[in-house]
Amino acid sequence: MKKMFWLFCAAMLAGLATAQPVSEFISHPIASHFAASADGKRIAWVVNHVGKRNIYFRENTGPIIALTNYALDDGQELSDLTFSPDGTQLLFVRGGGPNRVGQMPNPASLAEGVEQAIWALDVVSGGKPRKVANGNHPMFTADGTKIIFQAGGRVDVVSANAVEAARPLFHARGSNQMGPLSPDGKQLAFVSQRGDHNFIGIYHFDEHAIRWMAPEVGRDMHPVWSPDGKQLAFIRQPGQKVGELGNLMGGLPFSIWVAEVATGKAKKIWQSPADDGGFAQSYPAPALRWSKANRLLFFSEHTGWMHVFSMAPDGTDVKDITPGPGEVESFVVSADGNTVYFDGNRNDIDRRHIWKNDVRGGTPVAVTQGNAIEMYPQWGGQQLYAFQSGVQFSKTLVRIRESEKAVDKIQPALVSDFNGARLVEPKQVILKAPDGTTVHAQLFMKPGSKAKMPGIVFMHGGPTRQMLLGFHYSDYYINTYAFNQYLAHHGYAVLSVNFRCGIGYGKDFRRAANSGPRGASEYQDVVAGAKYLQTLPEVNAERIGLWGGSYGGYLTAMGLARSPEIFKAGVDVHGVHDWAFRAREFSPGGGWGITSDLMEVAYQSSPISDLSKWKAPVLLVHGDDDRNVLFQQTTDLAEKLRLRQVPVEVLILPDEVHGFLRYETWRQVFESAKQFFDQHLK
């Protein structure tokens, strides 16, 4: 009897030893927000480690130093890192922007409240950060004596030594957004947003005067200076017509104009062939550049993919400098202006790598390749940097030694529970939806399981996203990738489905017909993913669940409402459940161009339209300071399901926003979700 007792205890301990906590999967450091001094000798970046965000610094190849010591998981973001012209000062912004009623994100419910403020650090002599002003997007003037920044639709200025209070740099109607300084530093381009139209303005520091560049009825944006400072190029989209609603899945014609700074007169030099604008000028950043080699570079989708195009300043010699199947999300230009370095999924559709090409055209050359993922190339002097992730490590700053074909990780030594060795390599899966659409997915499954395992389908949000064969480059999807790995480690087969409407597979895939509020055509991709799982011999076909956030939450609810014969449990994180409600209450048209004549179709394309077949249990998760999806979307669904006696659990996160800002939030959500799936699928 005693022997049996000890055998039982040993078995229990063995079970506990294999039940790894979620911290081993989500406590990875996440790097972001790179900045470099003008000479490239000093670099700084942000590392978020278990919710504690701090700025790290390195001079030349010296030691990595923490410049800040924020010790709380308080959800206060660090961003907008900017060096002074002499490289001795570093500006940064702490805190997020306001919601609709002017409240800053305070997901830790700090009793003292929060703010969004600009801070300065002396990187030479050290010391604590000093507050400059409330605002964001700070920029030094060319002589380094003043700081210009955004403040509630104004452009303000303050002395760099903070001996005087901040004041408006100029007064102008509309919501004014800073653009770049002129090459000589004497003028500032800005965009004045005025509702149905935008103007491009130039403020002259010495004259304390504003000049408008070819004001029209269109929406002008993205001003860039010519190398000599005598011209300004910008993008023009049509102004908003009466009753016209914004539509994420739609498109707009756009044109590129060049203005003479001295006169304000402008000439159109290029026009998009069709409605190829909107997304291409808002998703990547920046959308337009003027290189020192006197070439204009811009994003467009008119060839079917998000590509970078190059042309002469008179609109001639237009070249696709990132040709072929593959999307580009960001690019930089070498110091001499002759070479563009860009990221994309060229030749590796479910990853990202860095490529380069001549700004005048040619054949792109791979700078990085392999099983890792590289994004956001950036220059620090003559040195190329980027962010890299992989199957078993999260987003890390790297230095790319191009001539040696080497990549060096730059990361501080941090104590962490994270154990990358526990992560499995996701397998690329290519599916066919019932209508013939090709859909890519990633399968997470721990090998060697003897018992049939439950299956889970995961859907990303957006929907303009693409999950990859490794850690993502977005903080939100870094965490969801880690949770899919956590589920796989604990005996689930997880299929992450890149459903139509997402990016990475061309414009036609992104702008899929009859999707979202116009018919939910993408839902068939979710069903195709579930049916694929059911064919796997390792999977129990009767134990299929699904989960996702935002748009993925919408598709989770669709699965539980429409296909109860397949889906037996779901975790719906801040999902949209009623498109018509979104179009009425969130914003006019809901961001999807839902006009009054589409309201009925939008409602029928929503899970809320028919709950009669919904029987499976659901866990609803939502933060009540959500700025992307109204909290009432969850309130409404929860109460209606409870009236129908459907098992509903809720996890409500007071003061948390849409893209959860706290490590503790992610930990709580993932532990609750796993416990929920264990209860209902195992």
Summary of the structure (lengths in Angstrom):
residues: 682
radius of gyration: 25.7
end to end distance: 30.8
largest distance: 97.3
contacts: 2399
relative contact order: 0.09
helix: 19%
strand: 35%
